[in-house]
């Protein structure tokens, strides 16, 4: 399989410079085939996760085929507004992960580094910028992003708005968590909606928005219930499933597909067997789902399971929605990743106490300064609370930053350490 992916990636790379539209068609075809294969051939995971995978596949394809019906967003953008206007999201983490999954990331990274983007910039954003500036990624209708939780957001989206010549809406999220900040963000959301309405020549249906935001709260609530049940269950799965869950709990929030996923995975957890002697990991930040050695080590491993990812429990669940604007704003302001790094560390520690993992992996994705900067502070506090923690350097989407076996060697050593502690507890 790896040789097929590498060959396909070389074919796409070979078309980028002179035939970007052909590269786009190749990728779109590959994603359609991937969606078909996921439903009919590679059916290892649960039905709810398979359905979510199919929904995510559609989210990738639609902006490539119908760019004027899409908006480029950041992962934390409240996309309920887009759904109300009938627009599809296009976002760096998904696009880059899919391009990397096709083995095609290198050409896009090289293209923007030649244009002056530093090597140390976030790989997700480098791939996005490369796909756009080579002409492979078509022009969206507009760009809509938040200022947190990533420094690359402000830089990348401003550059792309200038490159494409499209309207650019920015939600400035204050560092503080208080009612003044919530009101400030809510007012910005209302202003953005008016501008989008004028741009798209569509009225905003506030009753539809309210129903959509209520569905978001129900989705987050169902997923939090799933995590509570998951603490006592054995459910081996793949790293990619955790990334799909992160998409469902962010840019797909408010969609029926995201709610069906959260409710479905909760039912699957309730029906799953009780946990046994397997090692259980709590993961912080994105996952290196492209590293074949890590895939062999962690995917569908009954002896070692990832039970939660902190990007999937970063936002509060607000099921009672009287004011959809304040609900969306509160979800941003009170997000665990907003504000000082201590808020994220505290959230991870609280969830660790609930789930009782054998160990925690703090993954420092290449170019993510917020995650890397907090890693050692987090490790010290988590270990002081009794949770062995591995700070793992790597890349979520660029193979050149993942030397074969290097991450896996450190992970294996960590798992051996956990096994020793685990066995001594169960003697």
Buried (B, 14 or more C-beta within 10 A) or exposed (E): EEEEBEEBBEBBBEBBEEBBEBBBBBBBEBBBEBBEEBBEEEEBBBEBBBBBBBBBBBBBBBBBBEBEBBBBBBBBBBBBBBBBBEBBBBBBBBBBBBBBBBBBBBBBBBBBBEEEBEEEBBBBBBBBBBBBBBBBBBBBBBBBBBBBBBBBBBBBBBBBBEEBEBBBBBBEBBEEBEEEBBBBBBEBBEEBBEEBBEBBEEEBEEEBBBBBBBBBBBBBBBBBBBBEBBBEBBBBBBBBBBBBBBBBBBBBBBBEBBBBBBBBBBBBBEEBEEBEEBBBBBBBBBBBBBBBBBBEBBBEBEEBBBBBBBBBBBBBBBBEBEEBBBBBBBBBBBBBBBBEBEBBBBBBBEBBEBBBBBBBBBBBBBBBEBBBEBBEEBBEBBEEEEBBBBBBBBBBBBBEBBEEEBBBEBBEEBBEBBBEEBEEEEE
